[in-house]
């Protein structure tokens, strides 16, 4: 029994097939690299083929771990593109063990919202009109399309391959990980009503998928990871400690007093998708440095 508790057993990813959307940069790459370093074959997807190829080539040159990184151009807001990606994985591997729905964008912003000296705060009428004029229905549809709708279509497109992955490894269950955000449970709008709404919806979509698949005895677990302030293209390439609260737009300073690290978000995902996490389903793990512990949140 003790040998099964060794780190190389409980977190074993050797031979696993994974796909990470938006995997060429930022948090997506942090996760993809973590999976590959620990033995998984990882498809990274995105719309920019050159970025994917450069990232994969860099990983191969550095010869990290015993996994691999495969670039797979895909637009997660296009059903035909998703199906083309599914066919590519099916043709090459015939199964999938890990799906990480990470692709996302920030959406329309309202930078005047927290500046109560701004002219938009003259009275409720002017504030309401400023918020009304700050975005279009198309702007909201776009951010929901990438951050939330894509989770539904990616998960359903790859469900069959994920189920096959579960039957491929004894005592293992394939897993979908949706990358949400502390913003989805934050009661503060953080100047980004649309983005926060998409992440809250993604959290609930995670729970619905986990429940429906479990009730129907489909051997695929679904959970989510909600990062806090991390370095990425969506925020900043480098975040000094004195800028963390400014970027997070918190009321109370973040207890960790720094941005998150690749090890922290990748390690959380590795737990969930490895043998150690096979008894965990329908859960959201928040890795936010204590942000939601001290700021208004739904949990």
C-alpha positions as CSV (number, residue, x, y, z in Angstrom):
1,X,0.0,0.0,0.0
2,X,2.8,2.5,0.9
3,X,4.3,2.3,-2.6
4,X,1.0,3.6,-4.0
5,X,1.4,6.8,-1.9
6,X,4.7,7.8,-3.5
7,X,4.6,11.2,-5.3
8,X,5.5,9.5,-8.6
9,X,2.4,7.3,-8.2
10,X,-0.3,9.6,-6.8
11,X,0.6,12.4,-9.2
12,X,1.5,10.1,-12.2
13,X,0.7,11.7,-15.6
14,X,2.9,9.5,-17.7
15,X,1.0,8.4,-20.8
16,X,-1.9,10.8,-20.3
17,X,-3.3,12.7,-23.2
18,X,-4.3,16.3,-22.5
19,X,-5.6,19.3,-24.3
20,X,-5.4,22.9,-23.0
21,X,-7.3,25.6,-24.8
22,X,-5.5,29.0,-24.9
23,X,-2.5,26.9,-24.0
24,X,0.2,28.9,-25.8
25,X,0.6,31.7,-23.3
26,X,-0.2,32.9,-19.7
27,X,-2.1,30.6,-17.3
28,X,-2.9,28.2,-20.1
29,X,0.8,27.6,-20.7
30,X,1.6,27.4,-17.0
31,X,-0.9,24.5,-16.8
32,X,0.2,22.9,-20.1
33,X,3.9,23.0,-19.2
34,X,3.2,21.5,-15.8
35,X,1.3,18.6,-17.4
36,X,4.0,18.0,-20.0
37,X,6.9,18.2,-17.6
38,X,5.3,15.5,-15.6
39,X,4.8,13.1,-18.5
40,X,1.6,14.0,-20.4
41,X,1.3,14.5,-24.1
42,X,-0.3,18.0,-24.3
43,X,-2.1,19.6,-27.2
44,X,-2.1,23.3,-26.8
45,X,-4.7,25.2,-28.8
46,X,-5.4,28.8,-29.8
47,X,-6.0,30.9,-32.9
48,X,-2.4,32.1,-33.3
49,X,-0.6,29.2,-35.0
50,X,2.8,30.9,-34.8
51,X,2.5,31.4,-31.0
52,X,1.6,27.7,-30.5
53,X,4.4,26.5,-32.7
54,X,7.0,28.7,-31.0
55,X,5.9,27.6,-27.6
56,X,6.0,23.9,-28.5
57,X,9.4,24.3,-30.1
58,X,10.8,26.1,-27.1
59,X,9.6,23.2,-24.8
60,X,11.2,20.6,-27.1
61,X,14.5,22.5,-27.1
62,X,14.6,22.8,-23.4
63,X,13.9,19.0,-23.1
64,X,11.9,19.4,-19.9
65,X,10.5,16.2,-18.4
66,X,9.3,13.2,-20.4
67,X,6.1,14.6,-21.9
68,X,5.5,16.5,-25.1
69,X,3.7,19.6,-26.4
70,X,1.8,19.5,-29.7
71,X,0.5,22.7,-31.3
72,X,-3.1,22.4,-32.5
73,X,-4.7,25.6,-34.0
74,X,-8.3,26.0,-32.9
75,X,-10.9,28.6,-32.5
76,X,-13.0,27.7,-29.5
77,X,-15.9,29.9,-30.6
78,X,-16.3,28.0,-33.9
79,X,-18.0,24.6,-33.9
80,X,-16.3,23.4,-37.0
81,X,-12.9,24.3,-35.7
82,X,-13.6,22.5,-32.5
83,X,-14.7,19.4,-34.3
84,X,-11.6,19.5,-36.5
85,X,-9.5,19.5,-33.4
86,X,-11.5,16.7,-32.0
87,X,-11.0,14.7,-35.1
88,X,-7.2,15.3,-35.0
89,X,-6.9,14.0,-31.5
90,X,-9.2,11.1,-32.2
91,X,-7.1,10.2,-35.3
92,X,-3.7,10.4,-33.5
93,X,-4.6,9.1,-30.0
94,X,-8.2,7.7,-30.0
95,X,-8.8,9.0,-26.5
96,X,-8.3,12.0,-24.1
97,X,-7.6,12.0,-20.4
98,X,-7.5,15.7,-19.6
99,X,-9.4,18.6,-21.0
100,X,-8.5,22.1,-19.7
101,X,-10.9,24.8,-20.8
102,X,-8.7,27.8,-20.3
103,X,-9.3,30.1,-23.3
104,X,-10.6,33.5,-22.3
105,X,-10.6,37.3,-22.8
106,X,-11.2,40.3,-20.4
107,X,-14.1,42.0,-22.1
108,X,-15.4,45.6,-21.9
109,X,-14.2,47.7,-19.0
110,X,-15.6,50.6,-16.9
111,X,-12.5,52.3,-15.6
112,X,-14.6,55.2,-14.1
113,X,-16.6,52.9,-11.8
114,X,-14.3,53.0,-8.8
115,X,-13.2,56.6,-9.3
116,X,-16.0,58.4,-7.4
117,X,-14.5,61.8,-8.4
118,X,-15.1,61.0,-12.1
119,X,-17.9,63.0,-13.8
120,X,-19.8,59.8,-14.4
121,X,-20.7,59.8,-10.7
122,X,-22.5,63.1,-10.8
123,X,-25.8,61.4,-10.0
124,X,-27.5,58.0,-10.5
125,X,-28.7,59.0,-13.9
126,X,-25.2,59.9,-15.2
127,X,-23.7,56.8,-13.7
128,X,-26.4,54.5,-15.1
129,X,-26.0,56.1,-18.6
130,X,-22.2,55.8,-18.5
131,X,-22.5,52.1,-17.7
132,X,-25.2,51.6,-20.4
133,X,-23.0,53.3,-23.0
134,X,-19.8,51.5,-22.0
135,X,-20.5,48.4,-24.0
136,X,-22.8,46.9,-26.6
137,X,-24.7,43.6,-26.7
138,X,-22.1,42.4,-29.1
139,X,-19.3,43.2,-26.6
140,X,-21.0,41.1,-24.0
141,X,-21.8,38.3,-26.4
142,X,-18.2,38.1,-27.5
143,X,-16.8,37.7,-24.0
144,X,-19.5,35.2,-23.0
145,X,-18.8,33.3,-26.3
146,X,-15.1,32.8,-25.4
147,X,-15.2,32.6,-21.6
148,X,-18.4,30.5,-21.1
149,X,-20.1,29.2,-24.3
150,X,-16.8,27.6,-25.4
151,X,-16.8,25.5,-22.2
152,X,-20.1,23.9,-23.2
153,X,-19.1,23.2,-26.8
154,X,-15.5,22.0,-26.0
155,X,-16.7,19.6,-23.2
156,X,-19.5,18.1,-25.3
157,X,-17.3,17.7,-28.4
158,X,-14.5,15.8,-26.5
159,X,-16.8,13.9,-24.1
160,X,-16.6,10.6,-26.1
161,X,-12.8,10.7,-26.2
162,X,-12.7,11.5,-22.5
163,X,-14.9,8.6,-21.6
164,X,-12.5,6.3,-23.7
165,X,-9.6,7.8,-21.7
166,X,-11.3,6.6,-18.4
167,X,-11.5,3.0,-19.6
168,X,-7.9,3.1,-20.8
169,X,-6.2,3.4,-17.3
170,X,-7.2,1.2,-14.3
171,X,-8.7,3.1,-11.4
172,X,-8.5,6.4,-13.2
173,X,-11.2,8.8,-14.3
174,X,-10.7,11.4,-17.0
175,X,-11.3,15.0,-16.0
176,X,-12.4,18.3,-17.4
177,X,-10.9,21.4,-15.7
178,X,-12.5,24.7,-16.4
179,X,-10.3,27.7,-15.6
180,X,-12.7,30.2,-14.0
181,X,-11.5,33.1,-11.8
182,X,-11.8,34.7,-8.4
183,X,-13.8,37.3,-10.3
184,X,-16.6,34.8,-10.7
185,X,-17.3,34.8,-7.0
186,X,-16.2,38.4,-6.2
187,X,-19.0,40.7,-5.3
188,X,-16.9,43.6,-6.6
189,X,-17.3,44.3,-10.3
190,X,-13.6,45.2,-10.6
191,X,-14.5,47.5,-13.5
192,X,-15.4,44.5,-15.6
193,X,-19.1,43.5,-15.2
194,X,-19.1,41.3,-18.2
195,X,-16.0,39.3,-17.5
196,X,-17.0,38.6,-13.9
197,X,-20.4,37.5,-15.0
198,X,-18.9,35.1,-17.5
199,X,-16.7,33.5,-14.9
200,X,-19.6,33.1,-12.4
201,X,-21.6,31.4,-15.2
202,X,-18.6,29.1,-16.0
203,X,-18.5,28.1,-12.3
204,X,-22.1,27.0,-12.4
205,X,-21.7,25.3,-15.8
206,X,-18.9,23.3,-14.2
207,X,-21.2,22.1,-11.5
208,X,-24.0,21.2,-13.9
209,X,-21.7,19.2,-16.1
210,X,-20.3,17.3,-13.0
211,X,-23.8,16.5,-11.8
212,X,-25.3,15.5,-15.1
213,X,-22.4,13.3,-16.2
214,X,-22.3,11.6,-12.7
215,X,-26.1,10.9,-12.7
216,X,-25.8,9.4,-16.2
217,X,-22.8,7.2,-15.1
218,X,-20.5,8.8,-17.7
219,X,-16.9,8.3,-16.3
220,X,-15.7,11.9,-16.7
221,X,-15.2,14.3,-13.7
222,X,-15.6,18.0,-14.1
223,X,-14.1,20.6,-11.7
224,X,-12.7,24.1,-11.9
225,X,-9.8,26.1,-10.8
226,X,-10.2,29.8,-10.0
227,X,-7.0,31.8,-10.1
228,X,-6.4,35.1,-8.6
229,X,-3.9,37.7,-9.9
230,X,-1.4,35.9,-12.2
231,X,1.0,37.2,-14.8
232,X,-0.6,36.8,-18.3
233,X,-1.3,38.6,-21.5
234,X,-4.7,39.6,-20.1
235,X,-3.0,41.4,-17.1
236,X,0.7,42.2,-17.3
237,X,3.8,40.3,-18.3
238,X,5.4,41.1,-14.9
239,X,3.5,42.0,-11.7
240,X,5.7,43.6,-8.9
241,X,4.2,43.1,-5.4
242,X,3.2,46.8,-5.1
243,X,1.0,46.4,-8.2
244,X,-0.9,43.3,-7.1
245,X,-3.8,45.1,-5.3
246,X,-4.1,47.7,-8.1
247,X,-4.5,44.9,-10.7
248,X,-6.9,42.9,-8.5
249,X,-8.9,46.0,-7.6
250,X,-9.4,44.7,-4.1
251,X,-10.8,46.7,-1.2
252,X,-8.7,44.8,1.4
253,X,-5.1,44.0,0.3
254,X,-4.4,40.5,-0.9
255,X,-2.9,38.6,2.1
256,X,-0.2,36.9,0.0
257,X,1.1,40.3,-1.1
258,X,2.2,39.0,-4.5
259,X,1.0,37.5,-7.7
260,X,0.5,33.7,-8.0
261,X,3.2,31.5,-9.5
262,X,3.1,28.9,-12.2
263,X,3.8,26.2,-9.7
264,X,0.7,27.1,-7.7
265,X,-1.9,27.0,-10.5
266,X,-0.2,24.1,-12.4
267,X,0.1,22.1,-9.2
268,X,-3.6,22.6,-8.4
269,X,-4.6,21.3,-11.8
270,X,-2.1,18.4,-11.6
271,X,-3.8,17.3,-8.3
272,X,-7.2,17.3,-9.9
273,X,-6.3,15.4,-13.1
274,X,-3.9,12.9,-11.4
275,X,-4.8,9.7,-9.5
276,X,-4.7,11.8,-6.3
277,X,-7.7,13.8,-7.5
278,X,-9.9,11.0,-8.8
279,X,-12.3,11.2,-5.8
280,X,-12.8,14.9,-6.4
281,X,-15.7,16.0,-8.7
282,X,-17.8,19.1,-9.2
283,X,-15.5,21.2,-7.0
284,X,-13.9,24.6,-7.5
285,X,-10.5,25.2,-6.0
286,X,-9.6,28.9,-5.5
287,X,-5.9,29.8,-5.8
288,X,-6.0,33.6,-5.1
289,X,-3.6,34.3,-2.4
290,X,-6.5,34.9,0.1
291,X,-8.3,37.5,-2.0
292,X,-11.8,36.1,-1.5
293,X,-11.0,35.4,2.2
294,X,-10.8,39.2,2.9
295,X,-12.9,40.8,0.1
296,X,-16.7,40.5,-0.5
297,X,-17.3,37.2,-2.2
298,X,-20.0,34.6,-2.6
299,X,-18.0,32.1,-0.6
